[in-house]
């Protein structure tokens, strides 16, 4: 096989490969109205509230870290990232299927927010925040 035949062979094979690739892209397309597009939009809508709640939870965890209360911060973090997330994924997937998996982050963040608010209220006297007037040392 000389150099020219080898080049022609590769061009023919490349054209066949590109044709197959184009067929695959038509099957898996992210165009409006396709299954993948619909799944992506539904996933975005269901998981978006979790992203907003995540910011609040990270702020509360940072607050307790700033107060040098690593135990509360660590507990909130572990509950959020492991306990509530795994429980939400299992329960939501069982109850709602595919949509439950997408909503699991939002549910886990909402439950963590409840615990975060509880911790803020519970420890406000210890750290002296949330009361008006002068703080004595």
KEPA-30441 format. One record per residue: residue number from 0; x, z, y negated of N, C-alpha, C in turn. Coordinates in pm, 1 decimal, padded with zeros to 6 digits. Each point is the difference from the previous one (the first is absolute). Example, Ala and Ser with C-alpha at 12.3 -4.5 7.8 and 13.67 -1.06 7.14 Angstrom:
2
k = 0; n.x = 01319.0; n.z = 00780.0; n.y = 00569.0; ca.x = -00089.0; ca.z = 00000.0; ca.y = -00119.0; c.x = 00090.0; c.z = 00000.0; c.y = -00120.0
k = 1; n.x = -00035.0; n.z = -00072.0; n.y = -00105.0; ca.x = 00082.0; ca.z = 00006.0; ca.y = -00119.0; c.x = -00077.0; c.z = 00073.0; c.y = -00109.0
end
This chain:
137
k = 0; n.x = 00085.1; n.z = 00000.0; n.y = 00116.1; ca.x = -00085.1; ca.z = 00000.0; ca.y = -00116.1; c.x = 00090.5; c.z = 00000.0; c.y = -00123.5
k = 1; n.x = -00019.6; n.z = -00098.6; n.y = -00084.9; ca.x = 00079.7; ca.z = -00003.2; ca.y = -00122.2; c.x = -00068.9; c.z = 00081.3; c.y = -00109.4
k = 2; n.x = 00067.1; n.z = 00006.0; n.y = -00112.5; ca.x = -00048.3; ca.z = 00084.2; ca.y = -00109.2; c.x = -00135.3; c.z = -00047.5; c.y = -00052.6
k = 3; n.x = -00023.4; n.z = -00130.1; n.y = -00012.2; ca.x = -00125.7; ca.z = -00054.0; ca.y = -00052.1; c.x = -00117.0; c.z = 00033.7; c.y = 00092.0
k = 4; n.x = 00018.1; n.z = -00014.8; n.y = 00129.5; ca.x = -00107.5; ca.z = 00030.4; ca.y = 00093.5; c.x = -00034.9; c.z = 00149.4; c.y = -00006.0
k = 5; n.x = 00099.1; n.z = 00080.3; n.y = -00014.7; ca.x = -00023.3; ca.z = 00144.6; ca.y = -00007.5; c.x = -00081.5; c.z = 00034.1; c.y = -00124.5
k = 6; n.x = 00032.9; n.z = -00064.3; n.y = -00112.5; ca.x = -00071.9; ca.z = 00024.4; ca.y = -00124.2; c.x = -00144.6; c.z = -00047.0; c.y = 00011.3
k = 7; n.x = -00022.0; n.z = -00119.2; n.y = 00057.4; ca.x = -00136.1; ca.z = -00050.6; ca.y = 00015.8; c.x = -00080.3; c.z = 00090.9; c.y = 00092.3
k = 8; n.x = 00063.7; n.z = 00046.6; n.y = 00102.7; ca.x = -00066.9; ca.z = 00089.9; ca.y = 00093.4; c.x = -00045.8; c.z = 00126.9; c.y = -00071.3
k = 9; n.x = 00085.6; n.z = 00058.1; n.y = -00082.6; ca.x = -00034.6; ca.z = 00121.2; ca.y = -00071.8; c.x = -00110.0; c.z = -00024.4; c.y = -00101.5
k = 10; n.x = 00001.8; n.z = -00115.0; n.y = -00064.8; ca.x = -00104.7; ca.z = -00031.3; ca.y = -00096.6; c.x = -00134.4; c.z = -00010.4; c.y = 00070.8
k = 11; n.x = -00003.7; n.z = -00067.1; n.y = 00114.5; ca.x = -00124.8; ca.z = -00012.0; ca.y = 00075.1; c.x = -00049.7; c.z = 00137.2; c.y = 00045.6
k = 12; n.x = 00090.7; n.z = 00080.3; n.y = 00051.4; ca.x = -00038.4; ca.z = 00134.0; ca.y = 00043.6; c.x = -00045.8; c.z = 00084.6; c.y = -00118.4
k = 13; n.x = 00066.7; n.z = -00013.9; n.y = -00112.6; ca.x = -00037.6; ca.z = 00075.8; ca.y = -00119.3; c.x = -00138.9; c.z = -00039.7; c.y = -00047.3
k = 14; n.x = -00032.0; n.z = -00128.6; n.y = 00005.5; ca.x = -00132.6; ca.z = -00045.0; ca.y = -00040.4; c.x = -00107.0; c.z = 00056.2; c.y = 00092.4
k = 15; n.x = 00028.4; n.z = 00002.8; n.y = 00129.1; ca.x = -00094.2; ca.z = 00057.4; ca.y = 00094.9; c.x = -00018.7; c.z = 00149.4; c.y = -00026.8
k = 16; n.x = 00111.1; n.z = 00066.2; n.y = -00026.6; ca.x = -00005.9; ca.z = 00143.5; ca.y = -00028.5; c.x = -00081.6; c.z = 00026.2; c.y = -00126.3
k = 17; n.x = 00023.8; n.z = -00078.8; n.y = -00104.7; ca.x = -00073.7; ca.z = 00017.9; ca.y = -00125.0; c.x = -00148.7; c.z = -00028.3; c.y = 00019.0
k = 18; n.x = -00032.0; n.z = -00096.6; n.y = 00081.9; ca.x = -00139.9; ca.z = -00030.1; ca.y = 00027.6; c.x = -00067.9; c.z = 00118.1; c.y = 00069.5
k = 19; n.x = 00068.3; n.z = 00058.8; n.y = 00097.9; ca.x = -00055.0; ca.z = 00116.6; ca.y = 00068.3; c.x = -00012.2; c.z = 00118.5; c.y = -00096.3
k = 20; n.x = 00097.1; n.z = 00014.4; n.y = -00088.0; ca.x = -00003.2; ca.z = 00107.7; ca.y = -00097.6; c.x = -00118.4; c.z = -00016.0; c.y = -00094.5
k = 21; n.x = -00026.1; n.z = -00121.1; n.y = -00044.3; ca.x = -00114.8; ca.z = -00025.0; ca.y = -00086.9; c.x = -00131.1; c.z = 00031.9; c.y = 00070.7
k = 22; n.x = -00009.2; n.z = -00030.7; n.y = 00128.1; ca.x = -00120.0; ca.z = 00033.0; ca.y = 00075.7; c.x = -00019.4; c.z = 00151.2; c.y = 00007.1
k = 23; n.x = 00108.3; n.z = 00073.7; n.y = 00019.5; ca.x = -00008.0; ca.z = 00146.3; ca.y = 00005.5; c.x = -00040.6; c.z = 00057.2; c.y = -00135.2
k = 24; n.x = 00049.9; n.z = -00056.2; n.y = -00107.4; ca.x = -00034.7; ca.z = 00049.4; ca.y = -00132.2; c.x = -00147.1; c.z = -00023.2; c.y = -00030.5
k = 25; n.x = -00056.2; n.z = -00105.3; n.y = 00055.4; ca.x = -00142.2; ca.z = -00023.6; ca.y = -00019.9; c.x = -00083.1; c.z = 00101.8; c.y = 00076.1
k = 26; n.x = 00048.2; n.z = 00041.9; n.y = 00115.5; ca.x = -00071.9; ca.z = 00099.9; ca.y = 00078.8; c.x = 00010.5; c.z = 00136.8; c.y = -00067.7
k = 27; n.x = 00120.3; n.z = 00037.0; n.y = -00044.6; ca.x = 00023.4; ca.z = 00128.1; ca.y = -00064.1; c.x = 00018.5; c.z = -00025.2; c.y = -00149.4
k = 28; n.x = -00108.4; n.z = -00021.1; n.y = -00069.8; ca.x = 00010.6; ca.z = -00027.0; ca.y = -00142.8; c.x = -00057.3; c.z = 00117.4; c.y = -00077.9
k = 29; n.x = 00052.4; n.z = 00018.8; n.y = -00116.8; ca.x = -00046.1; ca.z = 00106.6; ca.y = -00087.8; c.x = -00075.3; c.z = -00062.4; c.y = -00116.5
k = 30; n.x = -00087.8; n.z = -00091.6; n.y = 00033.7; ca.x = -00082.3; ca.z = -00064.7; ca.y = -00101.6; c.x = -00134.0; c.z = 00069.7; c.y = -00006.5
k = 31; n.x = -00063.5; n.z = -00007.6; n.y = -00115.5; ca.x = -00129.4; ca.z = 00064.0; ca.y = -00017.3; c.x = -00099.1; c.z = -00053.7; c.y = 00103.3
k = 32; n.x = -00067.9; n.z = 00090.2; n.y = 00064.9; ca.x = -00095.8; ca.z = -00037.8; ca.y = 00102.3; c.x = 00053.1; c.z = 00008.3; c.y = 00141.5
k = 33; n.x = 00132.0; n.z = 00010.5; n.y = 00015.6; ca.x = 00057.0; ca.z = 00011.0; ca.y = 00135.1; c.x = -00013.9; c.z = 00143.7; c.y = 00050.1
k = 34; n.x = 00011.7; n.z = 00017.2; n.y = 00130.2; ca.x = -00011.1; ca.z = 00133.8; ca.y = 00059.0; c.x = 00107.8; c.z = 00093.6; c.y = -00052.1
k = 35; n.x = 00122.5; n.z = -00050.3; n.y = -00010.0; ca.x = 00110.5; ca.z = 00082.5; ca.y = -00047.5; c.x = -00023.4; c.z = 00045.0; c.y = -00144.3
k = 36; n.x = -00051.3; n.z = -00088.5; n.y = -00081.3; ca.x = -00030.0; ca.z = 00033.1; ca.y = -00139.7; c.x = -00106.5; c.z = 00109.4; c.y = -00006.7
k = 37; n.x = -00106.7; n.z = -00015.5; n.y = 00078.2; ca.x = -00107.7; ca.z = 00098.8; ca.y = -00000.3; c.x = 00048.1; c.z = 00136.7; c.y = 00046.8
k = 38; n.x = 00082.9; n.z = 00001.2; n.y = 00104.0; ca.x = 00056.0; ca.z = 00125.9; ca.y = 00048.7; c.x = 00089.2; c.z = 00064.1; c.y = -00105.9
k = 39; n.x = 00082.8; n.z = -00080.5; n.y = -00065.8; ca.x = 00089.3; ca.z = 00051.5; ca.y = -00103.3; c.x = -00074.3; c.z = 00059.0; c.y = -00118.0
k = 40; n.x = -00105.4; n.z = -00067.4; n.y = -00045.4; ca.x = -00078.5; ca.z = 00051.6; ca.y = -00112.2; c.x = -00070.3; c.z = 00129.7; c.y = 00039.2
k = 41; n.x = -00057.9; n.z = 00003.4; n.y = 00120.0; ca.x = -00067.8; ca.z = 00120.6; ca.y = 00046.6; c.x = 00098.9; c.z = 00116.3; c.y = 00012.6
k = 42; n.x = 00118.9; n.z = -00027.0; n.y = 00051.0; ca.x = 00101.8; ca.z = 00104.6; ca.y = 00013.7; c.x = 00042.6; c.z = 00052.2; c.y = -00135.7
k = 43; n.x = 00014.9; n.z = -00089.6; n.y = -00095.9; ca.x = 00040.0; ca.z = 00041.0; ca.y = -00135.0; c.x = -00105.7; c.z = 00089.3; c.y = -00063.9
k = 44; n.x = -00124.6; n.z = -00038.7; n.y = 00012.0; ca.x = -00108.7; ca.z = 00077.6; ca.y = -00059.9; c.x = -00010.5; c.z = 00138.2; c.y = 00064.0
k = 45; n.x = 00016.0; n.z = 00007.9; n.y = 00130.7; ca.x = -00014.7; ca.z = 00128.3; ca.y = 00069.2; c.x = 00120.1; c.z = 00092.9; c.y = -00018.6
k = 46; n.x = 00118.4; n.z = -00055.4; n.y = -00020.3; ca.x = 00118.7; ca.z = 00085.3; ca.y = -00012.4; c.x = 00038.6; c.z = 00029.3; c.y = -00144.7
k = 47; n.x = -00057.9; n.z = -00069.9; n.y = -00095.2; ca.x = 00035.8; ca.z = 00019.1; ca.y = -00140.6; c.x = -00028.7; c.z = 00140.5; c.y = -00053.5
k = 48; n.x = -00113.6; n.z = 00061.7; n.y = 00031.0; ca.x = -00021.3; ca.z = 00137.2; ca.y = -00048.9; c.x = 00107.1; c.z = 00097.6; c.y = 00048.6
k = 49; n.x = 00051.5; n.z = -00021.8; n.y = 00117.5; ca.x = 00104.6; ca.z = 00086.3; ca.y = 00053.7; c.x = 00127.0; c.z = -00004.5; c.y = -00082.8
k = 50; n.x = 00028.1; n.z = -00115.4; n.y = -00058.2; ca.x = 00120.4; ca.z = -00013.2; ca.y = -00082.0; c.x = -00013.6; c.z = 00082.5; c.y = -00127.4
k = 51; n.x = -00118.8; n.z = -00000.5; n.y = -00059.9; ca.x = -00022.2; ca.z = 00080.5; ca.y = -00120.5; c.x = 00009.8; c.z = 00149.3; c.y = 00032.0
k = 52; n.x = -00059.6; n.z = 00040.3; n.y = 00111.2; ca.x = 00005.5; ca.z = 00141.0; ca.y = 00038.6; c.x = 00141.1; c.z = 00042.4; c.y = 00039.3
k = 53; n.x = 00076.8; n.z = -00093.0; n.y = 00051.1; ca.x = 00136.8; ca.z = 00030.2; ca.y = 00040.4; c.x = 00082.8; c.z = 00044.7; c.y = -00120.0
k = 54; n.x = -00022.4; n.z = -00061.4; n.y = -00114.5; ca.x = 00072.9; ca.z = 00039.3; ca.y = -00120.4; c.x = -00027.3; c.z = 00143.9; c.y = -00038.9
k = 55; n.x = -00125.2; n.z = 00041.7; n.y = 00009.4; ca.x = -00036.2; ca.z = 00138.1; ca.y = -00032.6; c.x = 00065.1; c.z = 00095.6; c.y = 00099.2
k = 56; n.x = -00005.3; n.z = -00034.3; n.y = 00127.8; ca.x = 00059.4; ca.z = 00087.6; ca.y = 00102.1; c.x = 00151.0; c.z = 00011.1; c.y = -00014.5
k = 57; n.x = 00066.1; n.z = -00107.3; n.y = -00032.8; ca.x = 00144.8; ca.z = 00004.3; ca.y = -00022.0; c.x = 00032.0; c.z = 00087.9; c.y = -00121.1
k = 58; n.x = -00083.0; n.z = -00009.1; n.y = -00103.7; ca.x = 00020.7; ca.z = 00083.4; ca.y = -00117.9; c.x = -00012.1; c.z = 00148.5; c.y = 00036.1
k = 59; n.x = -00100.6; n.z = 00036.3; n.y = 00078.3; ca.x = -00019.0; ca.z = 00140.5; ca.y = 00038.8; c.x = 00117.1; c.z = 00047.1; c.y = 00085.9
k = 60; n.x = 00044.9; n.z = -00084.1; n.y = 00092.4; ca.x = 00115.6; ca.z = 00037.3; ca.y = 00082.3; c.x = 00123.9; c.z = 00018.7; c.y = -00087.3
k = 61; n.x = 00016.6; n.z = -00084.9; n.y = -00098.7; ca.x = 00113.6; ca.z = 00012.3; ca.y = -00092.8; c.x = -00012.0; c.z = 00126.0; c.y = -00084.4
k = 62; n.x = -00122.1; n.z = 00036.4; n.y = -00036.0; ca.x = -00022.8; ca.z = 00121.6; ca.y = -00077.5; c.x = 00050.4; c.z = 00122.3; c.y = 00075.7
k = 63; n.x = -00036.0; n.z = 00009.5; n.y = 00126.3; ca.x = 00045.5; ca.z = 00115.8; ca.y = 00078.8; c.x = 00149.4; c.z = -00006.4; c.y = 00030.0
k = 64; n.x = 00054.2; n.z = -00118.6; n.y = 00010.2; ca.x = 00145.5; ca.z = -00011.7; ca.y = 00014.8; c.x = 00069.3; c.z = 00049.0; c.y = -00126.3
k = 65; n.x = -00054.8; n.z = -00032.6; n.y = -00116.7; ca.x = 00057.6; ca.z = 00045.8; ca.y = -00126.8; c.x = -00007.9; c.z = 00151.4; c.y = -00014.2
k = 66; n.x = -00103.0; n.z = 00060.6; n.y = 00058.0; ca.x = -00012.8; ca.z = 00145.5; ca.y = -00001.9; c.x = 00086.1; c.z = 00065.6; c.y = 00107.4
k = 67; n.x = 00080.5; n.z = -00075.4; n.y = 00069.4; ca.x = 00086.0; ca.z = 00046.7; ca.y = 00108.5; c.x = -00080.3; c.z = 00059.1; c.y = 00115.3
k = 68; n.x = -00117.6; n.z = -00055.4; n.y = 00020.9; ca.x = -00082.3; ca.z = 00040.9; ca.y = 00113.0; c.x = -00000.3; c.z = -00114.9; c.y = 00101.4
k = 69; n.x = 00111.7; n.z = -00011.3; n.y = 00069.3; ca.x = 00016.9; ca.z = -00110.5; ca.y = 00094.3; c.x = -00094.8; c.z = 00011.8; c.y = 00118.4
k = 70; n.x = -00041.6; n.z = 00120.4; n.y = 00033.1; ca.x = -00089.4; ca.z = 00018.5; ca.y = 00113.5; c.x = -00135.3; c.z = -00067.3; c.y = -00025.2
k = 71; n.x = -00060.6; n.z = 00027.0; n.y = -00114.6; ca.x = -00129.2; ca.z = -00060.8; ca.y = -00032.3; c.x = 00015.1; c.z = -00150.9; c.y = -00013.8
k = 72; n.x = 00104.4; n.z = -00042.5; n.y = -00067.7; ca.x = 00024.0; ca.z = -00143.1; ca.y = -00016.3; c.x = 00019.9; c.z = -00068.9; c.y = 00135.0
k = 73; n.x = 00077.0; n.z = 00062.5; n.y = 00086.0; ca.x = 00025.1; ca.z = -00056.4; ca.y = 00132.5; c.x = -00124.1; c.z = -00002.5; c.y = 00086.9
k = 74; n.x = -00080.7; n.z = 00106.3; n.y = -00009.2; ca.x = -00124.2; ca.z = 00003.5; ca.y = 00078.3; c.x = -00094.3; c.z = -00110.1; c.y = -00045.1
k = 75; n.x = -00017.3; n.z = -00015.1; n.y = -00132.4; ca.x = -00086.2; ca.z = -00106.5; ca.y = -00051.2; c.x = 00050.7; c.z = -00137.5; c.y = 00042.7
k = 76; n.x = 00130.0; n.z = -00018.7; n.y = -00006.5; ca.x = 00058.5; ca.z = -00128.4; ca.y = 00038.2; c.x = -00019.3; c.z = -00028.7; c.y = 00148.6
k = 77; n.x = 00024.0; n.z = 00099.8; n.y = 00083.9; ca.x = -00015.6; ca.z = -00018.6; ca.y = 00144.7; c.x = -00145.7; c.z = -00022.9; c.y = 00037.3
k = 78; n.x = -00089.8; n.z = 00075.2; n.y = -00062.9; ca.x = -00142.1; ca.z = -00021.1; ca.y = 00026.3; c.x = -00041.7; c.z = -00141.8; c.y = -00037.5
k = 79; n.x = 00047.3; n.z = -00044.4; n.y = -00116.3; ca.x = -00038.1; ca.z = -00131.9; ca.y = -00049.4; c.x = 00055.9; c.z = -00111.8; c.y = 00086.3
k = 80; n.x = 00129.4; n.z = 00002.0; n.y = 00022.4; ca.x = 00064.9; ca.z = -00113.9; ca.y = 00063.9; c.x = -00015.7; c.z = -00002.8; c.y = 00150.9
k = 81; n.x = -00024.4; n.z = 00113.2; n.y = 00061.5; ca.x = -00009.5; ca.z = -00000.7; ca.y = 00145.9; c.x = -00137.3; c.z = 00043.3; c.y = 00050.2
k = 82; n.x = -00037.2; n.z = 00121.9; n.y = -00026.9; ca.x = -00120.8; ca.z = 00056.9; ca.y = 00060.2; c.x = -00125.1; c.z = -00076.3; c.y = -00042.5
k = 83; n.x = -00022.9; n.z = -00008.1; n.y = -00132.4; ca.x = -00122.0; ca.z = -00064.3; ca.y = -00047.2; c.x = 00001.0; c.z = -00150.4; c.y = 00024.0
k = 84; n.x = 00115.6; n.z = -00062.1; n.y = -00011.3; ca.x = 00006.6; ca.z = -00144.9; ca.y = 00019.0; c.x = -00027.6; c.z = -00037.8; c.y = 00145.3
k = 85; n.x = 00061.4; n.z = 00070.7; n.y = 00092.8; ca.x = -00023.3; ca.z = -00029.3; ca.y = 00142.1; c.x = -00145.2; c.z = 00029.9; c.y = 00036.6
k = 86; n.x = -00051.4; n.z = 00113.2; n.y = -00045.8; ca.x = -00139.3; ca.z = 00034.6; ca.y = 00030.2; c.x = -00096.1; c.z = -00102.7; c.y = -00060.6
k = 87; n.x = 00025.7; n.z = -00040.2; n.y = -00123.0; ca.x = -00086.9; ca.z = -00098.8; ca.y = -00065.1; c.x = 00005.5; c.z = -00134.1; c.y = 00072.1
k = 88; n.x = 00117.6; n.z = -00041.4; n.y = 00041.8; ca.x = 00010.6; ca.z = -00127.8; ca.y = 00071.5; c.x = -00075.9; c.z = 00004.2; c.y = 00132.0
k = 89; n.x = 00014.8; n.z = 00107.5; n.y = 00074.3; ca.x = -00068.2; ca.z = 00009.9; ca.y = 00128.9; c.x = -00151.9; c.z = 00008.3; c.y = -00016.2
k = 90; n.x = -00044.2; n.z = 00086.7; n.y = -00088.9; ca.x = -00144.0; ca.z = 00020.6; ca.y = -00017.7; c.x = -00065.9; c.z = -00121.6; c.y = -00064.9
k = 91; n.x = 00060.8; n.z = -00050.6; n.y = -00107.0; ca.x = -00059.8; ca.z = -00113.7; ca.y = -00071.2; c.x = 00000.3; c.z = -00126.0; c.y = 00086.2
k = 92; n.x = 00105.1; n.z = -00021.5; n.y = 00075.8; ca.x = 00004.2; ca.z = -00117.1; ca.y = 00087.7; c.x = -00107.1; c.z = 00010.2; c.y = 00108.5
k = 93; n.x = -00022.2; n.z = 00119.5; n.y = 00050.4; ca.x = -00103.0; ca.z = 00019.8; ca.y = 00101.4; c.x = -00139.6; c.z = -00024.6; c.y = -00058.0
k = 94; n.x = -00021.9; n.z = 00051.2; n.y = -00121.4; ca.x = -00132.9; ca.z = -00011.0; ca.y = -00059.7; c.x = -00028.4; c.z = -00137.6; c.y = -00059.3
k = 95; n.x = 00099.6; n.z = -00059.8; n.y = -00068.4; ca.x = -00024.8; ca.z = -00121.7; ca.y = -00076.9; c.x = 00083.2; c.z = -00119.9; c.y = 00042.6
k = 96; n.x = 00082.4; n.z = 00014.4; n.y = 00102.2; ca.x = 00079.6; ca.z = -00112.5; ca.y = 00048.4; c.x = 00109.4; c.z = -00040.0; c.y = -00097.6
k = 97; n.x = 00012.7; n.z = -00130.0; n.y = -00020.0; ca.x = 00106.2; ca.z = -00054.1; ca.y = -00085.4; c.x = -00009.1; c.z = 00052.2; c.y = -00143.7
k = 98; n.x = -00120.2; n.z = 00006.8; n.y = -00054.1; ca.x = -00016.9; ca.z = 00049.8; ca.y = -00136.5; c.x = 00040.0; c.z = 00146.8; c.y = -00010.9
k = 99; n.x = -00018.7; n.z = 00075.4; n.y = 00106.5; ca.x = 00041.1; ca.z = 00139.7; ca.y = 00000.1; c.x = 00149.8; c.z = 00016.5; c.y = -00013.0
k = 100; n.x = 00075.2; n.z = -00091.2; n.y = 00060.5; ca.x = 00145.8; ca.z = 00006.0; ca.y = -00014.7; c.x = 00041.4; c.z = -00024.2; c.y = -00144.2
k = 101; n.x = -00068.1; n.z = -00093.7; n.y = -00064.8; ca.x = 00034.2; ca.z = -00028.9; ca.y = -00139.1; c.x = -00037.8; c.z = 00115.2; c.y = -00092.6
k = 102; n.x = -00107.9; n.z = 00070.4; n.y = 00031.1; ca.x = -00046.2; ca.z = 00110.5; ca.y = -00083.4; c.x = 00067.8; c.z = 00132.4; c.y = 00033.2
k = 103; n.x = 00077.8; n.z = 00004.7; n.y = 00105.2; ca.x = 00060.7; ca.z = 00125.7; ca.y = 00044.0; c.x = 00090.7; c.z = 00061.0; c.y = -00106.1
k = 104; n.x = 00075.2; n.z = -00081.8; n.y = -00071.1; ca.x = 00088.0; ca.z = 00053.9; ca.y = -00103.7; c.x = -00081.5; c.z = 00067.0; c.y = -00109.7
k = 105; n.x = -00108.8; n.z = -00062.9; n.y = -00040.6; ca.x = -00084.2; ca.z = 00057.9; ca.y = -00104.4; c.x = -00058.9; c.z = 00132.7; c.y = 00045.3
k = 106; n.x = -00043.0; n.z = 00008.4; n.y = 00123.6; ca.x = -00057.4; ca.z = 00123.9; ca.y = 00052.6; c.x = 00106.9; c.z = 00109.5; c.y = 00008.3
k = 107; n.x = 00117.1; n.z = -00034.5; n.y = 00050.1; ca.x = 00108.0; ca.z = 00098.6; ca.y = 00010.9; c.x = 00041.9; c.z = 00051.6; c.y = -00137.1
k = 108; n.x = 00007.6; n.z = -00088.5; n.y = -00097.8; ca.x = 00036.9; ca.z = 00042.7; ca.y = -00135.8; c.x = -00109.0; c.z = 00086.9; c.y = -00062.2
k = 109; n.x = -00127.2; n.z = -00031.0; n.y = 00028.4; ca.x = -00110.1; ca.z = 00080.8; ca.y = -00053.8; c.x = 00001.0; c.z = 00140.9; c.y = 00058.1
k = 110; n.x = 00026.0; n.z = 00011.5; n.y = 00129.9; ca.x = 00006.8; ca.z = 00132.0; ca.y = 00062.5; c.x = 00121.3; c.z = 00077.1; c.y = -00053.3
k = 111; n.x = 00111.0; n.z = -00069.4; n.y = -00020.2; ca.x = 00118.5; ca.z = 00065.2; ca.y = -00057.0; c.x = -00027.5; c.z = 00046.1; c.y = -00142.5
k = 112; n.x = -00077.3; n.z = -00077.9; n.y = -00074.5; ca.x = -00035.4; ca.z = 00039.2; ca.y = -00137.1; c.x = -00079.1; c.z = 00130.6; c.y = 00000.2
k = 113; n.x = -00088.2; n.z = 00016.7; n.y = 00096.2; ca.x = -00076.4; ca.z = 00125.7; ca.y = 00010.5; c.x = 00095.3; c.z = 00117.4; c.y = 00021.9
k = 114; n.x = 00096.3; n.z = -00015.9; n.y = 00089.9; ca.x = 00098.9; ca.z = 00105.9; ca.y = 00023.4; c.x = 00089.2; c.z = 00020.2; c.y = -00122.5
k = 115; n.x = 00032.0; n.z = -00107.0; n.y = -00071.2; ca.x = 00082.8; ca.z = 00011.1; ca.y = -00120.3; c.x = -00071.6; c.z = 00080.5; c.y = -00107.8
k = 116; n.x = -00126.7; n.z = -00028.1; n.y = -00020.1; ca.x = -00078.6; ca.z = 00074.7; ca.y = -00099.3; c.x = -00010.1; c.z = 00146.4; c.y = 00041.0
k = 117; n.x = -00019.8; n.z = 00025.8; n.y = 00128.6; ca.x = -00002.7; ca.z = 00137.9; ca.y = 00049.3; c.x = 00131.9; c.z = 00070.6; c.y = -00032.3
k = 118; n.x = 00113.2; n.z = -00066.3; n.y = 00024.9; ca.x = 00130.7; ca.z = 00061.6; ca.y = -00027.5; c.x = 00021.0; c.z = 00023.6; c.y = -00149.0
k = 119; n.x = -00043.6; n.z = -00093.4; n.y = -00082.5; ca.x = 00013.9; ca.z = 00018.2; ca.y = -00144.9; c.x = -00079.7; c.z = 00122.2; c.y = -00045.6
k = 120; n.x = -00121.5; n.z = 00014.0; n.y = 00047.1; ca.x = -00083.3; ca.z = 00114.1; ca.y = -00038.0; c.x = 00056.0; c.z = 00129.6; c.y = 00058.0
k = 121; n.x = 00042.0; n.z = -00003.5; n.y = 00123.9; ca.x = 00048.9; ca.z = 00120.0; ca.y = 00067.5; c.x = 00128.1; c.z = 00054.3; c.y = -00063.4
k = 122; n.x = 00089.1; n.z = -00086.4; n.y = -00043.8; ca.x = 00129.7; ca.z = 00044.4; ca.y = -00051.7; c.x = 00007.9; c.z = 00003.9; c.y = -00152.9
k = 123; n.x = -00111.0; n.z = -00015.0; n.y = -00070.7; ca.x = 00007.7; ca.z = -00003.4; ca.y = -00146.8; c.x = 00040.9; c.z = 00134.4; c.y = -00058.8
k = 124; n.x = -00040.1; n.z = 00109.2; n.y = 00062.1; ca.x = 00041.8; ca.z = 00130.6; ca.y = -00052.0; c.x = 00147.1; c.z = 00027.2; c.y = 00028.0
k = 125; n.x = 00047.2; n.z = -00046.0; n.y = 00112.8; ca.x = 00140.9; ca.z = 00021.7; ca.y = 00036.3; c.x = 00093.6; c.z = -00069.6; c.y = -00097.7
k = 126; n.x = -00035.1; n.z = -00122.2; n.y = -00042.2; ca.x = 00088.8; ca.z = -00077.5; ca.y = -00087.5; c.x = -00042.9; c.z = -00000.5; c.y = -00146.1
k = 127; n.x = -00117.2; n.z = 00053.8; n.y = -00030.3; ca.x = -00041.3; ca.z = 00017.8; ca.y = -00138.5; c.x = -00045.6; c.z = -00126.6; c.y = -00069.5
k = 128; n.x = -00043.8; n.z = -00097.3; n.y = 00070.1; ca.x = -00052.8; ca.z = -00119.7; ca.y = -00065.9; c.x = -00152.1; c.z = 00006.2; c.y = 00000.5
k = 129; n.x = -00060.2; n.z = -00070.2; n.y = -00093.3; ca.x = -00145.2; ca.z = -00007.5; ca.y = -00004.4; c.x = -00067.5; c.z = 00114.0; c.y = -00072.5
k = 130; n.x = 00075.4; n.z = 00086.1; n.y = -00062.6; ca.x = -00064.6; ca.z = 00105.2; ca.y = -00078.5; c.x = 00041.5; c.z = -00014.3; c.y = -00144.6
k = 131; n.x = -00088.8; n.z = 00033.9; n.y = -00087.3; ca.x = 00029.5; ca.z = -00013.9; ca.y = -00141.3; c.x = 00071.5; c.z = 00124.5; c.y = -00050.3
k = 132; n.x = 00061.9; n.z = -00014.4; n.y = -00111.6; ca.x = 00071.0; ca.z = 00113.3; ca.y = -00058.2; c.x = 00147.6; c.z = -00005.5; c.y = 00031.8
k = 133; n.x = 00064.3; n.z = 00106.5; n.y = -00038.1; ca.x = 00144.4; ca.z = 00007.6; ca.y = 00014.9; c.x = 00039.1; c.z = 00049.1; c.y = 00137.4
k = 134; n.x = 00102.1; n.z = -00059.6; n.y = 00054.5; ca.x = 00048.3; ca.z = 00042.5; ca.y = 00130.5; c.x = 00112.9; c.z = 00098.1; c.y = -00020.5
k = 135; n.x = -00014.9; n.z = 00118.5; n.y = 00057.7; ca.x = 00105.4; ca.z = 00099.8; ca.y = -00014.8; c.x = 00100.1; c.z = -00016.1; c.y = 00113.6
k = 136; n.x = 00122.5; n.z = 00029.3; n.y = -00030.6; ca.x = 00106.3; ca.z = -00019.3; ca.y = 00099.1; c.x = 00017.2; c.z = 00117.5; c.y = 00087.6
end
